[in-house]
Amino acid sequence: MLTSRPGDRIRFNAEGGDFCLPFSGVCMGVRTAIHDYSTTQCRPLFTCYAVNWFFPVAIKSFEPDISAPLTYSALSRGHDPAMEAIFPMLH
């Protein structure tokens, strides 16, 4: 993996939807599924994201193999740190 570290943890809640309370108009999001990439046996089973039941993935970490974070400084100078990191490997 070549990038900066993503914001998610290796086990996190996602999916779901939003709802609004009818009288106050206050809206909030509800997350209904767990993504657990630390194991292929996500538990509790019926709270895990259903796609992961059929295509289980287990990894050790989200840490990139090669760190190449995109910064404002690089972007404003027209540089792409990821391409600059991988380009020498292509030759």
URZI-V433548 format. One record per pair of residues at least 6 apart in sequence whose C-alpha atoms are under 8 Angstrom apart, sorted by the first residue. I is the first residue (numbers start at 1). J is the second residue. If there is no record, write none. Layout:
BEGIN
i-><I I>
j-><J J>
END
This chain:
BEGIN
i-><1 1 1 2 2 2 2 2 2 3 3 3 3 3 3 3 4 4 4 4 4 4 5 5 5 5 6 9 10 10 10 10 10 10 11 11 11 11 11 12 12 12 13 13 13 13 13 14 14 14 14 14 15 15 15 15 16 16 16 16 16 17 17 17 18 18 18 18 19 19 19 19 20 20 20 21 32 33 33 33 34 34 34 35 35 35 35 36 36 36 37 37 37 38 38 38 38 39 39 39 40 40 40 41 42 66 68 68 68 69 69 70 70 70 74 74>
j-><64 65 66 64 65 66 67 68 82 64 66 67 68 69 70 82 63 64 67 68 69 70 62 63 64 67 62 62 35 36 37 38 61 62 34 35 36 37 38 34 35 36 31 32 33 34 35 31 32 33 34 35 31 32 33 49 29 30 31 32 33 29 30 31 27 28 29 30 27 28 29 30 26 27 28 27 47 47 48 49 47 48 49 42 48 49 52 42 48 58 57 58 59 58 59 60 61 57 58 59 56 57 58 56 48 85 81 82 85 81 82 80 81 82 80 81>
END
